[in-house]
């Protein structure tokens, strides 16, 4: 089984209790582990895979809390760096109609330093780049780009998730799009939401959006459609794989569960690049990954709601 290196942010989500969309009126918050790459790393291990998280947290109680959670989920944290800067925090309040109030206090995640010793371990393995904060500057952005280059050099299977957060990019969406296309051009797998596919391609129609992204260079694209399943696209074929029916209560982490489950399955191949030439196997893997994402929505939180392998493959 191949190792999956997940690079990016690990942070604290302070989620408002007594849901409402105005943080100024919130008095109580619940502390939860957050950060899409960390969620993916945990999803991989819960599926029985082997993940390594590469990121930076503060040398403070919140950083300790986050690392304990990753260790509990059997994620390799040997490459995590500690900083004197406080752990990154996000404060989120969500109304019943989906309206969100979001305040982001960036800290230690931006201080991840590039480690040249890691690149030799990329060979034959998988690199997942899915950090929402990776293009916001700081040492993380530099490390992100260098690890990407290393993966290309070592013919590593590269997975890229744009993880667009409008709250972070409302001032310069075009800049975000420009940054992403560099990674889309060379990635083996590009996972998008509907919004991301439309934003990055400039096309509303998802089939046309995928065609544009293939022209950019994406080899394999998955567009998650929520309850509608997932659109799977290669330069020559497209097919929508339905999801299972559930009663969702919290969609947080569903996309990360999907990616983690898909990457874990790809990691079992003797060469992860084989999946680019086996469309039928890919569709079966996406079917399983849809199930993982759907099950995640039936519980609260991201990491706590991630299903194990038995729940996904035996349901």
N, C-alpha and C positions, 0 to 999 in steps of 0.2 A: 504494500500500500504506500502511495506517495504522500509526502508531507505537504501541507498547505500553509504557506506563510501569509498571514493577514496583517497588513500594514495600515496604521492610521490611529484614530482617536479612541481613547477609553476615558469615559467621563461620568460624572454624576448627573442624573436627571432628577431634579426636584419636581415632582408631579403634584399639582394642586389638588387638594381634597375638596369635596363638595363642589363638583365640577361646575365651572363657569369660565367664560372666556376673558375675564378681566383680572389680571394678576394683581392689580392695585387693591382689589377687594378680598384677596386670598389671605387667610390667616394660618392655614395648616398645609404642610407639604410632606410627601412621602419620598424618602431617599431610595433611588433605584440605580442600578448599574446601566450605563448607556454607551453609545458609540457603535455604529454599524459594523466596523471590522471586528470588534470584540464579540458582538452578537453572532456574527458569522463563524468565528472561531469556536464559540461554544456550541453552535448548531452542528458543526462538523464532528466534534468529539461526542456529542450525544447520539449521533448517527453511527458511532463506532470508528470514526476517522482519527487522523493525527494532525492537529493544528498547532501552529506556533504563532503567538501574537507578538508583533513588533510595534511598540509604541512607547509613549512617555507619560508618566503620571507624577504628581507631586509627592515628595517625601513627607507626607502628612497623613492624618487618620483616614481621609477620603481615599487617598491612593492605596493605603493598606487594605481598606475595605474592598476596593475594586480588584486588587490582585488576589485577595482571598477568594473572591467569587470565581475568578478564572481558574485558580488552582482547584477549587472544589469541582469544577467542571472538566478537570483533567487537561486543560489547555497548557501548553508549554510556555512559561513566562520567563525563560532564561534570557531572552533578548529584550526584555522590557527595561527601559532606563528610568531612573529616578531624578527628579529635579527639585531645586530649592523653590521653584515657582509653584504656586498653589495649583492643585488639581483643577482641570477644566470643569465648569459647572453650566448646567442649562436649567432654566426654570420654565415649566410648561403648564399651561392651563387649557383644557379643552372643553368646549361647550357641547351639548347634546347634538347640535346641528353641525358639528365639525369645525366651527370657528375656533381659531387657536390664538392664544396670546403667548408670545415666546420671548424670553430674554436670555441672551447667551453671554456668559462671562468666560472668555477664553484664557486658559492658563497653560499648564505644563504640556499639553498635547503638541503645541507648536514647537517645542524645544527638542523633538526627536532628532538626534544626530545620526548621520549616515555612518554605518559600520561596514568597512570594506571586507571584513572577514566573513560576512554573511553570504556574499555572492557565490562562493564556491559550493554552498549547500543548495543553491537554486537548481543546479543541473538535475534534470529528470523529475523535478518536483513541480509544484503549482504555486504561483504568486497571485494573491487576491488583493486588489487595490480598490477599496470602497469607502474612502474617508470623505465625509462631508466637509471637513475642515482643511483638506489637503492643499487646496488652491488659495488659501487665505494668507499665505506668506509664512515667514518664519523658517526655522531649520527643517520642519516637517516637509514643507513643499520641496525643499532641495533634496532631502532624503528620498522622498516619494519618486522624484524624477530619476534619481541615480539608481534606485532599486529597479525601476522600470527598465532602464538601459541595461543593467546587469542581467535581468531576466531575458531580454532580447539576445544578449551576447551568449547566454548559456542555453538558448533554445528552450526556455522554461515555458510551460503553459500559463498564459496570462489571462486572468479574469478581471474585468473592470466594471464597477458599478458607479455611475456618476453621483448617486445620492444627492440630488439637487435639493437644497433647502431654501425656499424663497425668502425666508426670514433672514438668511445670511447674505443673499445675493441680490436683493431688490434694487440696489443702486447700480449694478453693472452685470446684468444677465448675459450680455454679449461677451464679456470678458470670460465668464464661466464657460460658455459654449466653446469659445476659442481654445481654452485650456483643455477641455475634455476631448476635442477632436484629435489632439496629438496622441492620446491614449487609445481612442477608438480605432485609429488607423492601424495600430500594431497588435491590438488585443485579439486573443483567440475567442474569448467569450465576452460579450457585452450584455449586461442585464440592465434593462430600463423599465421604469414605470411608464404608463401612458403619457403622463405629462412630460417626462424626460425625453421619450422618443419624439414627441411632437416639437419640443423645445430645441433639441439638438439637430433635428432635420429640417425644421421650418415647414413641415407638412402635417396637416391634420389627419389625413388618412393614414392609418398605421401601416398598411402594406407599402404605400409610397414612402413613408418615413423610414421603414426598414431598408428599402431599396437605396435611399439616399445614404444611409449609414453604411451599407455594404460598399457603396461607391467610395466612401471615405476610407474604407479598408477593413471594417469589421467582418470577421469570418463567420461568426455565429452570434445571433441576437435572440434574446428572450425578452418579450415584453409582457410583464405581469399585468393581468386585467382584473385583479380582485376576484370577485365571485365568478367572473367570466372565464377564469383559467389563465392560460398563458399562450401567447402567440410565439411560435418558434419559427425562426427565419434563417435560411442560408441563402447564398447568392442564387441558388437554383430551385429551392423548395420553401414552401411556407405551409404551416398547419397550426390550427388552434387546438390545444389540449384542454378539455374542460377540467374544472376542479370538482371537489366533493361538496355536498350541501352541508353547511353547519349553521349554528346560531351564533354569530360573532358578538363578542362583548368588548374586545379591545384588539385593534388591528396592528398595534405596535409590534414591530419585529417580524411581521409575516414575510416581508420581502427578504429579510436576512435569513429566516428559516429556509425559504425557498433556495437561496443561493448556497447556503451551507449544505443542504441535503444534496443539491446537484453536484457541488464540488466533491463531496465525500464519495459519491458514486463514480465520478470521473477519476478520482484518486485510486480506485481499485484497478484501473486499466494498466497494462504493462507500459504503455506510453499514452499519457493523457490526450495527446493530439489525435489518437485513433478516433475519438468521438466526432471529430470534424468530418469523417468519412463514413459514418454509420448513422444515418438519419433515423432509422427505425429504433435503434438502441437509444438514441438521444430522446426520442419521443417517450419511450418507456421511463427513462430517468426523469423527464419533466413531469410525467404523470405522478411519480412518487414525490417529487419536490412540491407539486401543487398540494398534495395531501399534507405535507409537512407544514406548509404555509397556512393552510386552512385550519388545521388543528391548533396552531399557535394562537389564532384569533379567538379561541373558545376559553382562554384564560387571560388573566391580567398580567401586564408587564411583558418585557421582551425575553430576557434570558429565563426567568422562571416559567414562562409558558412554552418554551421550546420542547417539542416532543422527543421521545427517545426512538431508537430504531424499531423496537417492537410495535410501538403505536402507529408508525408510518407504514411498515412493510407487512404487518399482520392484520391491518384493519380492512 
